[in-house]
């Protein structure tokens, strides 16, 4: 069939559609909604995957987070003391042994040193101590978190200062009174002045500002779920400064812990952990699980088999979440694709009905010289035009729907060229596939019999 003949048959098919516009529009609705649904579902999936990748950047690469967990041990030091008064048969050696077996020193710098020494798979460890205190400068007062850290904290948190300089080795080793402040602290306490070299009173000590962290946007949901810190609202000092000038809970007595419990107004165990958090960076991804298991064993041994710590591997949690969301989005896309299939079946049904209605027209074309290929081309052209028109409208509707979803909900959507091309291509393929059967049926008409039909 030459090109000119094809154009004539295509024109005949388009004219037939224009003569029945309303029916053609109704026929294309299945394609329109199918294409729109596929694009919207893939856009939601792409947005979810982008969010997870951004979360992975936030938590860093190959990090293991260790946090203390408050537990009520079967026998605390105070309980052992009271039991020894009731039972005179216990010797001093036995009492010391029982105390050691039934109490934990808590999460401490010694744990970090032990992990670094014992595990060659560990790159570095960020140890953190946190207290809540008042920040004061020139009559302005804020309540916030004062965090004792080493420089590895800034590597793990993926934050920078404009100068790119953090604590010096001298400041870290000699517990100097210096600090690095978050962007929100800078905005509130130094709204019009440069904070560098200025002093802030944090609790009972004056600290010199040596750096300001760049603003970092962190989703509040991720702060709790992934154990992240909102670096914009905190002040950071060398960890030895924290332990020497503020608070070292490893030296807390039973009375101190009980007083802390009473101040909290509950009956839970007090915080006897020197550290509030420890982040371990592993040098290879494939060593994450073995390293986590070894860390658990090392900590249990040091803590006398008391499981007073929680270990979280954010990257593994995110990868599992990514896998789950990807599977869920595939299911949604498949469900949306079913409407494309339904739209194809609708095209086939309408085209079969059209063949029956236009039997006399088909017989007339065959009688004046049209071939079976001409009839097939005419009806396939009609079905493909319906699917192309539906595909174009569906793409526009899908992009609009994705935009509306993003604006009206917290769900981020990303419309990719791939989703547009694949959904539009499928719509054209459906027009071809489901238009062939009616076209072949039309081409089999006997012109003599067809012309007799009223």
Secondary structure, 3 states (H helix, E strand, C coil): CCHHHHHHHHHHHHHHHHHCHHHHHHHHHHHHHHHHHHHHHHHHHHHHHHHHHHHHHHHCCCEEEEEECCCCCCCCHHHHHHHHHHCCCCCHHHHHHHHHHHCCCCCCHHHHHHHHHHCCCEEEEEEEEEEEEEEEECCEEEEEEEEEECCHHHHHHCCCECCCCCCCHHHHHCCCCEEEECHHHHHHHCCCCCCCCCEEEECCEEEEEEEEECCCCCCHHHHHHCCCCCHHHEEEEEHHHHHHHHCCHHHCCHHHHHHHHHHHCCCCCCCCCCCCEEEEEECCHHHHHHHHHHHHHHHHHHCCCCCCEEEECHHHHHHHHHHHHHHHHHHHHHHHHHHHHHHHHHHHHHHHHHHHHCHHHHHHHHHCCCCHHHHHHHHHHHHHHHHHHHHHHHHHHHHHHHHHHHHHCCCCCCCCHHHHHHHHHHHHHHHHHHHHHHHHHHHCCCHHHHHHCC
